[in-house]
Amino acid sequence: WLLETAAARTRLPLRGIWLGALSATLLLPTILAFVPRASVAGGVIGELTVAGGAIGDVGAAATQPFPFGMAWLIASLALLLFFGISWLRLSGARRSWQPDSVDGHAVLTSSNYGPAVVGVVDPQIVVPAWVKDLATGARSLIIRHEGEHIRAYDHVLAALAGVAIVLQPWNPAVWLQVRRLRLA
């Protein structure tokens, strides 16, 4: 949040800050799992043992009892299923959208979706049909706004955020960082 505040004051893009935080949240435990731990007088640095279990041990997730690992897998699969169904529904709706042009910009026109950017590999702007009835300035603003999302690769960031949530659905830091990334 401190970096976001500083970046906002200097008018720097905020997306990179939250993408970096999200990446660190996902990658740091993985990297630390491969770092050898130093031994000191028969103990291990970086690990606190209480009542026969390790607290703070990065590698402990792999040795957690079966229910925790199974809950993680079920939550990840449920989110993957949710995202898959959402993608299928959007793909089905996309078939009815018509290629069109608004003020010289290629768009897809729908009856009730948009304004938005759809697609990760080949992003396109989708607008509801009523956008064509707006004044030129309002139409231009909508198209420029959605074009900025494409130029900033927000469609790719949204996909990466979805992957992060599927990988660590139990992690509140990931959910918070994804929310802040989407707001940025």
Accessible surface in RSA format (square Angstrom, percent):
REM  Atomic radii and reference values for relative SASA: ProtOr
REM  Chains: A
REM  Algorithm: Lee & Richards
REM  Probe-radius: 1.40
REM  Slices: 20
REM RES _ NUM      All-atoms   Total-Side   Main-Chain    Non-polar    All polar
REM                ABS   REL    ABS   REL    ABS   REL    ABS   REL    ABS   REL
RES TRP A   1   156.62  62.8 130.83  63.3  25.79  60.5 125.12  66.7  31.50  51.1
RES LEU A   2   159.22  88.7 152.94 109.4   6.27  15.8 153.35 107.7   5.86  15.8
RES LEU A   3   126.08  70.2 123.80  88.6   2.28   5.7 124.05  87.1   2.03   5.5
RES GLU A   4    17.22   9.9  17.22  13.0   0.00   0.0   6.57  12.7  10.66   8.7
RES THR A   5    62.42  44.4  58.17  59.0   4.25  10.1  38.06  51.1  24.36  36.8
RES ALA A   6    53.22  48.9  47.57  73.4   5.65  12.9  52.37  73.7   0.86   2.3
RES ALA A   7     7.28   6.7   4.42   6.8   2.86   6.5   6.71   9.5   0.57   1.5
RES ALA A   8    55.92  51.4  36.26  56.0  19.67  44.7  41.33  58.2  14.60  38.7
RES ARG A   9   195.17  81.9 160.25  81.7  34.92  83.2  62.26  85.1 132.91  80.6
RES THR A  10    88.03  62.6  63.52  64.4  24.51  58.4  70.20  94.3  17.82  26.9
RES ARG A  11   220.41  92.5 188.46  96.1  31.94  76.1  68.35  93.4 152.05  92.2
RES LEU A  12   108.16  60.2 102.47  73.3   5.69  14.3 102.80  72.2   5.37  14.4
RES PRO A  13    95.68  69.7  77.12  70.3  18.55  67.4  88.06  72.7   7.62  47.4
RES LEU A  14    40.84  22.7  38.26  27.4   2.58   6.5  38.26  26.9   2.58   6.9
RES ARG A  15    59.59  25.0  59.52  30.3   0.07   0.2  13.50  18.4  46.10  27.9
RES GLY A  16    48.44  59.7   0.00   N/A  48.44  59.7  36.26  99.5  12.18  27.3
RES ILE A  17    41.22  23.5  30.25  22.5  10.97  26.4  37.15  26.8   4.07  11.1
RES TRP A  18    12.61   5.1  12.61   6.1   0.00   0.0  12.61   6.7   0.00   0.0
RES LEU A  19    54.50  30.3  54.50  39.0   0.00   0.0  54.50  38.3   0.00   0.0
RES GLY A  20    38.69  47.7   0.00   N/A  38.69  47.7  33.34  91.5   5.35  12.0
RES ALA A  21    31.85  29.3  20.12  31.0  11.73  26.7  29.45  41.5   2.40   6.4
RES LEU A  22     4.38   2.4   4.38   3.1   0.00   0.0   4.38   3.1   0.00   0.0
RES SER A  23    42.32  35.8  38.40  51.3   3.92   9.0  23.00  49.0  19.32  27.1
RES ALA A  24    52.70  48.5  44.39  68.5   8.31  18.9  51.96  73.2   0.74   2.0
RES THR A  25    28.33  20.2  17.52  17.8  10.81  25.8  17.90  24.0  10.43  15.8
RES LEU A  26    33.48  18.6  27.67  19.8   5.81  14.6  27.67  19.4   5.81  15.6
RES LEU A  27   100.82  56.1 100.82  72.1   0.00   0.0 100.82  70.8   0.00   0.0
RES LEU A  28    96.55  53.8  95.39  68.2   1.16   2.9  96.03  67.4   0.52   1.4
RES PRO A  29    56.13  40.9  53.50  48.8   2.63   9.6  55.16  45.5   0.97   6.0
RES THR A  30    74.17  52.8  68.51  69.5   5.66  13.5  51.28  68.9  22.90  34.6
RES ILE A  31    99.49  56.6  95.49  71.1   4.00   9.6  98.79  71.1   0.70   1.9
RES LEU A  32    75.31  41.9  70.54  50.5   4.77  12.0  70.54  49.5   4.77  12.8
RES ALA A  33    51.17  47.0  24.68  38.1  26.48  60.2  25.24  35.5  25.93  68.7
RES PHE A  34   167.79  83.9 140.21  86.8  27.58  71.8 145.59  88.3  22.20  63.5
RES VAL A  35    74.36  48.9  67.88  61.5   6.48  15.6  69.22  60.1   5.14  13.9
RES PRO A  36   121.50  88.6  95.83  87.4  25.68  93.3 107.75  89.0  13.76  85.5
RES ARG A  37    96.65  40.6  66.29  33.8  30.36  72.3  24.96  34.1  71.69  43.4
RES ALA A  38    60.85  55.9  46.82  72.3  14.03  31.9  56.71  79.9   4.14  11.0
RES SER A  39    90.64  76.6  61.36  81.9  29.28  67.5  33.64  71.6  57.01  79.9
RES VAL A  40    84.98  55.9  75.86  68.7   9.12  22.0  79.63  69.2   5.35  14.5
RES ALA A  41   111.02 102.1  55.57  85.8  55.45 126.1  75.77 106.7  35.25  93.4
RES GLY A  42    88.30 108.9   0.00   N/A  88.30 108.9  44.27 121.5  44.03  98.6
RES GLY A  43    33.91  41.8   0.00   N/A  33.91  41.8  32.72  89.8   1.19   2.7
RES VAL A  44    69.66  45.8  52.44  47.5  17.22  41.5  53.38  46.4  16.28  44.2
RES ILE A  45    99.57  56.7  91.30  68.0   8.26  19.9  96.33  69.4   3.24   8.8
RES GLY A  46    55.58  68.5   0.00   N/A  55.58  68.5  39.05 107.2  16.53  37.0
RES GLU A  47    59.15  34.0  35.74  27.0  23.42  55.8   3.88   7.5  55.27  45.1
RES LEU A  48   110.79  61.7 108.93  77.9   1.87   4.7 110.01  77.3   0.78   2.1
RES THR A  49    87.16  62.0  64.24  65.1  22.92  54.6  48.35  64.9  38.81  58.7
RES VAL A  50    69.58  45.8  62.40  56.5   7.18  17.3  66.98  58.2   2.61   7.1
RES ALA A  51   115.86 106.5  58.54  90.3  57.33 130.4  79.00 111.3  36.86  97.6
RES GLY A  52    78.88  97.3   0.00   N/A  78.88  97.3  36.77 100.9  42.10  94.3
RES GLY A  53    34.62  42.7   0.00   N/A  34.62  42.7  34.62  95.0   0.00   0.0
RES ALA A  54    38.60  35.5  14.86  22.9  23.75  54.0  14.86  20.9  23.75  62.9
RES ILE A  55    98.08  55.8  93.00  69.3   5.09  12.3  96.26  69.3   1.82   4.9
RES GLY A  56    60.69  74.8   0.00   N/A  60.69  74.8  39.92 109.6  20.77  46.5
RES ASP A  57    29.38  20.6  20.22  20.1   9.17  21.7   0.31   0.7  29.07  29.0
RES VAL A  58    52.98  34.9  32.35  29.3  20.62  49.7  40.41  35.1  12.57  34.1
RES GLY A  59    30.04  37.0   0.00   N/A  30.04  37.0  25.14  69.0   4.90  11.0
RES ALA A  60    13.01  12.0  11.92  18.4   1.09   2.5  13.01  18.3   0.00   0.0
RES ALA A  61    59.39  54.6  40.52  62.5  18.87  42.9  43.35  61.1  16.03  42.5
RES ALA A  62    97.68  89.8  54.46  84.0  43.22  98.3  66.85  94.1  30.82  81.7
RES THR A  63   112.17  79.8  82.40  83.5  29.77  71.0  75.07 100.8  37.10  56.1
RES GLN A  64    79.64  44.5  61.03  44.6  18.61  44.3  16.68  35.5  62.96  47.8
RES PRO A  65    77.30  56.3  65.47  59.7  11.83  43.0  77.29  63.8   0.01   0.1
RES PHE A  66   149.97  75.0 135.58  84.0  14.39  37.4 143.24  86.8   6.73  19.3
RES PRO A  67    87.95  64.1  79.86  72.8   8.09  29.4  84.27  69.6   3.68  22.9
RES PHE A  68   129.00  64.5 122.67  76.0   6.33  16.5 123.98  75.2   5.02  14.4
RES GLY A  69    37.44  46.2   0.00   N/A  37.44  46.2  31.58  86.7   5.85  13.1
RES MET A  70    68.10  35.3  64.92  43.0   3.18   7.6  55.21  46.9  12.89  17.1
RES ALA A  71    58.38  53.7  49.03  75.7   9.35  21.3  54.55  76.8   3.83  10.1
RES TRP A  72    90.46  36.3  86.08  41.7   4.38  10.3  84.49  45.0   5.97   9.7
RES LEU A  73    91.31  50.8  87.97  62.9   3.34   8.4  90.90  63.8   0.40   1.1
RES ILE A  74   103.79  59.1 102.42  76.3   1.37   3.3 103.11  74.3   0.67   1.8
RES ALA A  75    36.98  34.0  29.99  46.3   6.99  15.9  36.45  51.3   0.53   1.4
RES SER A  76    15.95  13.5  15.68  20.9   0.26   0.6  14.29  30.4   1.66   2.3
RES LEU A  77    95.20  53.0  91.34  65.3   3.87   9.7  91.66  64.4   3.54   9.5
RES ALA A  78    55.67  51.2  44.77  69.1  10.91  24.8  50.41  71.0   5.27  14.0
RES LEU A  79    33.47  18.6  33.08  23.7   0.39   1.0  33.43  23.5   0.04   0.1
RES LEU A  80    99.04  55.2  95.80  68.5   3.24   8.1  95.85  67.3   3.19   8.6
RES LEU A  81   116.25  64.7 109.78  78.5   6.47  16.3 115.60  81.2   0.64   1.7
RES PHE A  82   119.55  59.8 115.45  71.5   4.10  10.7 119.17  72.3   0.37   1.1
RES PHE A  83    71.57  35.8  66.75  41.3   4.81  12.5  67.45  40.9   4.12  11.8
RES GLY A  84    30.46  37.6   0.00   N/A  30.46  37.6  29.85  81.9   0.61   1.4
RES ILE A  85    85.01  48.4  84.35  62.8   0.66   1.6  84.41  60.8   0.60   1.6
RES SER A  86    46.87  39.6  39.01  52.1   7.86  18.1  32.39  69.0  14.48  20.3
RES TRP A  87   162.73  65.3 157.99  76.5   4.75  11.1 136.14  72.6  26.59  43.1
RES LEU A  88   110.62  61.6 102.94  73.6   7.68  19.3 103.19  72.5   7.43  20.0
RES ARG A  89   174.92  73.4 162.78  83.0  12.14  28.9  50.53  69.1 124.39  75.4
RES LEU A  90    60.71  33.8  59.11  42.3   1.60   4.0  60.06  42.2   0.65   1.7
RES SER A  91    27.30  23.1  22.85  30.5   4.45  10.3  16.47  35.1  10.83  15.2
RES GLY A  92    29.58  36.5   0.00   N/A  29.58  36.5  18.19  49.9  11.39  25.5
RES ALA A  93    22.61  20.8  11.23  17.3  11.38  25.9  20.57  29.0   2.04   5.4
RES ARG A  94    75.65  31.8  69.54  35.4   6.12  14.6  26.56  36.3  49.09  29.8
RES ARG A  95   195.02  81.9 160.96  82.1  34.07  81.1  77.67 106.1 117.36  71.1
RES SER A  96    79.99  67.6  59.89  79.9  20.10  46.3  51.69 110.1  28.29  39.6
RES TRP A  97    13.23   5.3   3.77   1.8   9.47  22.2   1.55   0.8  11.68  19.0
RES GLN A  98   110.72  61.9 110.72  80.9   0.00   0.0  46.43  98.8  64.29  48.8
RES PRO A  99   109.09  79.5  89.27  81.4  19.82  72.0  89.52  73.9  19.56 121.6
RES ASP A 100    44.79  31.4  28.94  28.8  15.85  37.5  12.56  29.6  32.23  32.1
RES SER A 101    63.32  53.5  49.90  66.6  13.41  30.9  39.22  83.5  24.09  33.8
RES VAL A 102     3.75   2.5   0.82   0.7   2.93   7.1   3.75   3.3   0.00   0.0
RES ASP A 103    67.62  47.4  28.60  28.5  39.02  92.3  31.64  74.5  35.99  35.9
RES GLY A 104    73.05  90.1   0.00   N/A  73.05  90.1  34.43  94.5  38.62  86.5
RES HIS A 105    94.71  51.8  91.89  63.9   2.82   7.2  51.56  53.1  43.15  50.2
RES ALA A 106    91.17  83.8  67.78 104.6  23.39  53.2  69.81  98.3  21.37  56.6
RES VAL A 107     6.21   4.1   0.00   0.0   6.21  15.0   2.99   2.6   3.22   8.7
RES LEU A 108    17.49   9.7  17.49  12.5   0.00   0.0  17.49  12.3   0.00   0.0
RES THR A 109    18.87  13.4  15.86  16.1   3.01   7.2  15.86  21.3   3.01   4.6
RES SER A 110     5.25   4.4   0.08   0.1   5.17  11.9   5.20  11.1   0.05   0.1
RES SER A 111   101.87  86.1  72.15  96.3  29.72  68.5  52.19 111.1  49.69  69.6
RES ASN A 112   116.27  80.2  84.20  81.4  32.07  77.2  32.20  77.5  84.07  81.3
RES TYR A 113    78.78  36.8  77.51  44.1   1.28   3.3  50.65  38.1  28.13  34.7
RES GLY A 114    33.09  40.8   0.00   N/A  33.09  40.8   3.37   9.2  29.73  66.6
RES PRO A 115    48.15  35.1  30.06  27.4  18.09  65.8  30.06  24.8  18.09 112.4
RES ALA A 116    35.73  32.8  32.34  49.9   3.39   7.7  35.73  50.3   0.00   0.0
RES VAL A 117    32.01  21.1   7.43   6.7  24.58  59.2   7.43   6.5  24.58  66.7
RES VAL A 118    12.00   7.9   7.86   7.1   4.14  10.0  12.00  10.4   0.00   0.0
RES GLY A 119    27.58  34.0   0.00   N/A  27.58  34.0  15.97  43.8  11.61  26.0
RES VAL A 120    75.08  49.4  65.96  59.7   9.12  22.0  65.96  57.3   9.12  24.7
RES VAL A 121   148.43  97.7 118.84 107.6  29.59  71.3 124.50 108.2  23.93  64.9
RES ASP A 122    97.59  68.4  92.57  92.1   5.02  11.9  32.39  76.2  65.21  65.0
RES PRO A 123    30.54  22.3  18.59  16.9  11.95  43.4  18.59  15.3  11.95  74.3
RES GLN A 124    64.46  36.0  60.60  44.3   3.86   9.2  14.90  31.7  49.56  37.6
RES ILE A 125    14.96   8.5  13.55  10.1   1.41   3.4  13.55   9.8   1.41   3.8
RES VAL A 126     0.88   0.6   0.88   0.8   0.00   0.0   0.88   0.8   0.00   0.0
RES VAL A 127     0.00   0.0   0.00   0.0   0.00   0.0   0.00   0.0   0.00   0.0
RES PRO A 128     2.64   1.9   2.64   2.4   0.00   0.0   2.64   2.2   0.00   0.0
RES ALA A 129    51.54  47.4  47.05  72.6   4.49  10.2  47.28  66.6   4.26  11.3
RES TRP A 130   131.71  52.9 126.54  61.2   5.16  12.1 111.54  59.5  20.17  32.7
RES VAL A 131     0.00   0.0   0.00   0.0   0.00   0.0   0.00   0.0   0.00   0.0
RES LYS A 132    94.57  46.1  78.51  48.2  16.06  38.2  44.60  40.1  49.97  53.2
RES ASP A 133   127.46  89.3  91.92  91.5  35.54  84.0  33.07  77.8  94.39  94.1
RES LEU A 134    55.55  30.9  49.33  35.3   6.22  15.6  52.09  36.6   3.46   9.3
RES ALA A 135    75.65  69.6  56.93  87.9  18.72  42.6  69.01  97.2   6.65  17.6
RES THR A 136    87.39  62.2  83.37  84.5   4.02   9.6  57.09  76.7  30.30  45.8
RES GLY A 137    52.83  65.2   0.00   N/A  52.83  65.2  41.13 112.9  11.70  26.2
RES ALA A 138    40.52  37.3  31.17  48.1   9.35  21.3  36.39  51.2   4.13  10.9
RES ARG A 139    41.62  17.5  41.62  21.2   0.00   0.0   3.42   4.7  38.19  23.1
RES SER A 140    34.08  28.8  31.17  41.6   2.91   6.7  16.24  34.6  17.84  25.0
RES LEU A 141   106.55  59.3 106.55  76.2   0.01   0.0 106.55  74.8   0.01   0.0
RES ILE A 142    31.88  18.1  29.51  22.0   2.36   5.7  31.88  23.0   0.00   0.0
RES ILE A 143     6.12   3.5   5.16   3.8   0.96   2.3   5.16   3.7   0.96   2.6
RES ARG A 144   138.62  58.2 135.82  69.2   2.81   6.7  61.66  84.3  76.97  46.6
RES HIS A 145    97.93  53.5  91.71  63.7   6.22  15.9  58.54  60.3  39.39  45.8
RES GLU A 146    12.72   7.3  12.72   9.6   0.00   0.0   0.00   0.0  12.72  10.4
RES GLY A 147     7.86   9.7   0.00   N/A   7.86   9.7   7.74  21.2   0.12   0.3
RES GLU A 148    96.13  55.2  95.89  72.5   0.24   0.6  42.19  81.6  53.94  44.0
RES HIS A 149    55.76  30.5  55.60  38.6   0.16   0.4  43.90  45.2  11.86  13.8
RES ILE A 150    46.33  26.4  44.37  33.1   1.96   4.7  44.37  32.0   1.96   5.3
RES ARG A 151   148.22  62.2 126.18  64.3  22.05  52.5  74.65 102.0  73.57  44.6
RES ALA A 152    32.73  30.1  13.31  20.5  19.41  44.2  23.98  33.8   8.74  23.2
RES TYR A 153   141.39  66.0 141.39  80.4   0.00   0.0  93.13  70.0  48.26  59.5
RES ASP A 154    28.75  20.1  25.23  25.1   3.52   8.3  19.86  46.7   8.89   8.9
RES HIS A 155    22.57  12.3  10.90   7.6  11.66  29.8  14.63  15.1   7.93   9.2
RES VAL A 156    49.90  32.8  49.90  45.2   0.00   0.0  49.90  43.4   0.00   0.0
RES LEU A 157    21.01  11.7  20.95  15.0   0.06   0.1  21.01  14.8   0.00   0.0
RES ALA A 158    43.13  39.7  30.61  47.2  12.52  28.5  33.47  47.1   9.66  25.6
RES ALA A 159    39.13  36.0  24.21  37.4  14.92  33.9  35.94  50.6   3.18   8.4
RES LEU A 160    86.65  48.3  82.93  59.3   3.73   9.4  82.93  58.2   3.73  10.0
RES ALA A 161     2.92   2.7   2.89   4.5   0.03   0.1   2.89   4.1   0.03   0.1
RES GLY A 162    15.34  18.9   0.00   N/A  15.34  18.9  14.66  40.2   0.68   1.5
RES VAL A 163    82.37  54.2  79.61  72.1   2.76   6.6  81.61  70.9   0.75   2.0
RES ALA A 164     1.43   1.3   1.05   1.6   0.38   0.9   1.32   1.9   0.12   0.3
RES ILE A 165    12.61   7.2  12.61   9.4   0.00   0.0  12.61   9.1   0.00   0.0
RES VAL A 166    21.88  14.4  21.64  19.6   0.24   0.6  21.64  18.8   0.24   0.7
RES LEU A 167    96.41  53.7  90.95  65.1   5.46  13.7  92.98  65.3   3.43   9.2
RES GLN A 168    20.70  11.6  20.70  15.1   0.00   0.0   1.89   4.0  18.81  14.3
RES PRO A 169    16.57  12.1   3.56   3.2  13.01  47.3   3.78   3.1  12.79  79.5
RES TRP A 170   134.07  53.8 106.13  51.4  27.94  65.6 118.29  63.1  15.78  25.6
RES ASN A 171    18.80  13.0  18.80  18.2   0.00   0.0   0.07   0.2  18.73  18.1
RES PRO A 172   103.54  75.5  95.17  86.8   8.37  30.4 100.08  82.6   3.47  21.5
RES ALA A 173    39.73  36.5  34.68  53.5   5.04  11.5  39.22  55.2   0.51   1.3
RES VAL A 174     0.00   0.0   0.00   0.0   0.00   0.0   0.00   0.0   0.00   0.0
RES TRP A 175   110.07  44.2 105.49  51.1   4.58  10.7 102.83  54.8   7.24  11.8
RES LEU A 176    68.97  38.4  64.00  45.8   4.96  12.5  68.32  48.0   0.65   1.7
RES GLN A 177    21.36  11.9  21.36  15.6   0.00   0.0   0.75   1.6  20.61  15.6
RES VAL A 178     9.47   6.2   9.47   8.6   0.00   0.0   9.47   8.2   0.00   0.0
RES ARG A 179   153.85  64.6 149.70  76.3   4.16   9.9  46.75  63.9 107.10  64.9
RES ARG A 180    57.21  24.0  57.03  29.1   0.18   0.4   1.91   2.6  55.30  33.5
RES LEU A 181     8.47   4.7   3.68   2.6   4.79  12.0   3.68   2.6   4.79  12.9
RES ARG A 182   171.10  71.8 136.30  69.5  34.80  82.9  43.47  59.4 127.64  77.4
RES LEU A 183   117.38  65.4  85.17  60.9  32.21  81.0  87.90  61.7  29.48  79.3
RES ALA A 184    31.86  29.3   0.00   0.0  31.86  72.5  10.58  14.9  21.28  56.4
END  Absolute sums over single chains surface
CHAIN  1 A    12371.1       9891.9       2479.3       8833.2       3537.9
END  Absolute sums over all chains
TOTAL         12371.1       9891.9       2479.3       8833.2       3537.9
